[in-house]
Amino acid sequence: MKPQLLLLPLLLTFLCTCGRAPEPAQAKGENKPSMTKEIDWQGHRGCRGLLPENTIPAFLRALDYSAIKTLELDVVISSDDRVIVSHEPWLSAEICQTQDGQRLAEGEENRISLRSLTAAEIATYDCGKLPHPRFPEQTKRPAFKPTLLQVFEAVDRYCVQNNRLSPRYNIELKYEEELEPQFVPNRSTFVELVLVDLDAWGKPELVTLQCFDPPTLTAIRDRRPEIQLAYLDEFPGDLKTKMDAIGFVPPIYSPYEIHTDAKLIAEARALNMRVVPWTVNTTERMQELLALGVDGIITDYPDRITSE
């Protein structure tokens, strides 16, 4: 298929993944959900509501909130086979611009594939200074798309300096077969490059790997069955049927929060799966999900979790 024919469905897929509509403002005086030791509070793309997404400043800011146990992030692959922290496998005109402050031309973003750039070239684009139309509370600052190893290094250093326990990482592999080869390598290569970085870091036990693509989860399980997996899902439907199609049951189910209800929780419990919905940004919805018994919550706003 010609690359230009892929652009519209690809853009729609990635824009709807893990966060969609403009975020509602937090009502003054609204009760925040209490931090619970058993709840895995995850900072979505670091803390997208507060700082530019998937950047080192955002990950470090998320760790300022003691409730956050896990950093959630996305990865793609550069032309020199480096694992890059980015939600899209291309430069998004919504958040990125050239080093000299030039906006990407309309329709240009999907043509600048991160798979066509080296890690060093990717780092020359600023992805932090543009105002984010869906996150008005986000503080703007210069930022770039880092490598996964750069994130590990920065977080390790922060934790030592601040006497903080290391967080877990919930890493989404942004793989879709339809994206090959313009935007991603083949599935096997993608998985292998991520596993190489986990081993180079040396703490794979602190990592959960997640994906919307079931064969990618199978490929990880076949290579490294000890690594924790999470199945990302944005559609409703019978959970057991979905797991039967995958061929095994990952320990974590991560559904789109609007589909998370008591029935879904019961289906997950029957399969011995933990439930960590995405992306939950109002305290009212957080309270509802906690009452349903979810095991974790992924949020853009760690400041909406109280430490009391």
N, C-alpha and C positions, 0 to 999 in steps of 0.2 A: 504493500500500500504506500502511495506517495506520502511523504511527511506532512505536506500541507493539508491532506485530508484527515490527518490524525488530530490536528490542533484543537478544533472545537470540542470534540468529546473528551480529549485529554484534559483540557483546561477545566471543563465542567466537573470531571471526576476529581481533580485535585483540589479545586476550590470548595467542593462540598465535603471533602474528607476532614474529619476532626475539626469542625467549626464552620458555621455558615453565616447566619444572619447577623446584622449589627447587634452588638452586645447591649443589653439593658443596663442602665445606670443603677448602682446600688442605692436603694432608698435609705435616706437618713434615719437613723434610729432602728433600722431593721436588725433583728437579732441574728447574730452569726451562729453557725453551727459550731458546737464545741469540738475541740480536738480530742479524738479518741485514740488511745494507744493501738487499738486493733485495726483502725482504719488506715489504709495506705493512701494518704493524700499525695497526689502527683502534680508537679508543676508542668503544665502543658507548654511544650516548646520553651521551657524555662519558666517564664511568667509573662506570656504574651500580652496580657492586659496592662502590664506595667513597664516593660522594656522590650526592645525589638526582638522578635522571635528567633529561637534557635541560634542565639549568639552567646558568647561567653559571659558578657555582663548580665544577661537574663538568667543564666543558670546560677551564677553567683548570687544574684539578688534573690532568687527563689530560696536559696539556702539560708538567707537571713530569717526566714520564717521557720520556727522550730517544728511546726506541724508537718512540713514537707519531708517525706521519707524517700521519695523517688523523683528523679528528673526524667520527664518524658521528652523524647526528641526523635527526629526523622533523619534518615541517611540516604544518600545517593552516591554515585561513583564518578570521579573525575576522569579525564583522559589519561592521566598517569596513574590510574588505579588507586587513588587515595579515597578513603571513605570520608565524604563531606557531609556535614550536618546541614540539611536543607529539607524543607517540606516538598518543594517542587524540584524536578530534575532539570529545570531551566531557571533563568533569571526572571523573577517576577517584577513586572513594571510597577506593581502596587507598592513594593517595598524596597526595590533596588534601583540604583543609579550608577553612572560611571564615576570614576575617581575624581573627575573634574566637575562633578555636580550636574551632569547632563541626564535628563530623564530618558528612559528608553522609549523609542518611538512606538506609537500605537500599533499593535500587532507584531511588534518585534520580539517581545519577551519569549515566546515559544520557539523562536528561531535560534536563540542563544542557549543551546543545550550545555549543561554543566559537563556532560560526557565529552564535549568537544573542547573543553578548557582544562588546563592543568590546575592543580590546587593553588599554585602561586598566582595564576591569572584570575582565578575566581576571587581570591582575596583582594584584588585591586578594586572590586566593585563595592560600593558602600550600600549596606542594607539596613541602615538604622536611622538615617536623618530625615526621611520622608514622613510626613504626618500620615498616620494610619486611619483611613476613614471609618473603620469598624471598631477601633480601639482608641477613643479620644483621650483616655487617661494615660496612654503610653508615653513615657518620657523619651524624647528623641535624642540620639547621640550617635556618633560615628561607630559603625560596627560592620563586621564582615562575616562571611560564612566560614567557620573554622573546620578543621579536620576533626574527626572523632577523637584521635589521640591528643589533639590540643585541648579538647574539652576535658578529657580525663586528667591531663596534667594540671590544668588550671583549677579544677575542682579538688584534686588531691592536695594541691598547695593551699587552697583556701581552708580546707578542713584542718590541716595541720596548724595553720596560723590562727585559726579561730577555735581550736579545740572542739571540733564538731565531728561526730561520727560520719563516716562516708555514707553518702546516699546510695540507694539502688538506682539503676538506670533502666528505663523502659524504652527500648530502641525500636522504632518502626523501620523496616526495610521497605522503601518506596519502590517496590518492584511490581510491574505489570508486564505480561508477555507482549502486549500490544505496543509497549514503549521501546522494544528492541528494534534495531540497534542504535537508533538515533539518540535516545535518552538514557538508556541503561544497558549494561552488558547482559549476557545470558544469565539465567537464574543461578546456575551452578557457580559461575564466576562471582556474581554478586554476593552470594552466601559465603563463599570461601574468603573473599576479601574482608568481610566483616569479622569472620572468625579469626583471621590472622591478626587483626587489630586487637581483638579481645585477648588473644594469647600474648601479644606483645605488651599489653597493659598488665596482664597477670592477675586480674581479678574477675574472671568470667562468672564466678558464683554470685556476683552482685548485679548481674544483668538478666533482664527479661527481653527476649526478642519477639516482636509482634509483627503481624502482617495481615492484610486483607486477602492475600493470595494463599489458599491452602497448600498448593504444591511447594511453595517456598517454606512453609512450616515443616512439611514432610522432609524437605531437603536438609533443613537444619537438624531435625530429629535423627535422620539417618547418619549424619556426620557426628553430631554431638548430643546424644540423648540426655546428658546431664544438664544441659542449658534449659532454663525455664522458658516456656513459650506461652504466648497469648494470642488468641484468635480475635482479630478485629472484625467487627460486623456493623454495617450501617443499615441493614434491612430487617424487617420483621420476618417471622417464620418459625416453624417448629425447630427447636434447638437440637433435639436428638437426630432429626433427619439431616441437619447440617453436619453434625459430628459423624454420622454414618457415612456421609459423602466424603469427608476428609479421610476417614479410615482409622483415626485415633482421637482421643479426647485430650486436648491441651489442658493444663491445670487452671488457666485463666481465660475467662470469656470477657471481652471488652466491647459491649454494644454501644450504639448511638443512644445517648441518654433519653431521647424522646420515646424510645421503644422499651425502656426499662420499667417494668411493672411487676406486681406480685407474681403473676403467672410465669414470667420469664425467670425470675429469681428461683421459683420452685423447680422449673425445668433444669436450671443450672445446678441446683443442689442435688437433684436426682442423679446428675452425672458427676457429682463431686467436683464441680468447677467453682472457682471463686469468680466474683463478678465485679468488674471495675469499669463503670461507664464513662464515656467521654461526650462532649466537653461541657462541664457543669459550672455555670458562672453566676448564678443567683443563689443567695443563701436560702431562699425559700425552697428551691429545687434540691439543694444539698440536704436540707432537713428532711424532705420527702424521701429521698433515696436512702438516707441513713435509717429512717424509720422502716423502710422496706428490707433493710439488712444487707446492703451492698458491702463489699469488702474493701473497696477503695473508690476514690473519686479523682478524676483528672480535671484540673481547672486552670484557666488562664489567670486567675486572681487568688494567689495564696494569701493576700491581705484580707480576704473575706473569710478566713478561718481564724477563729479565736484560739488563743493558747490557754484559756481558762478552763 
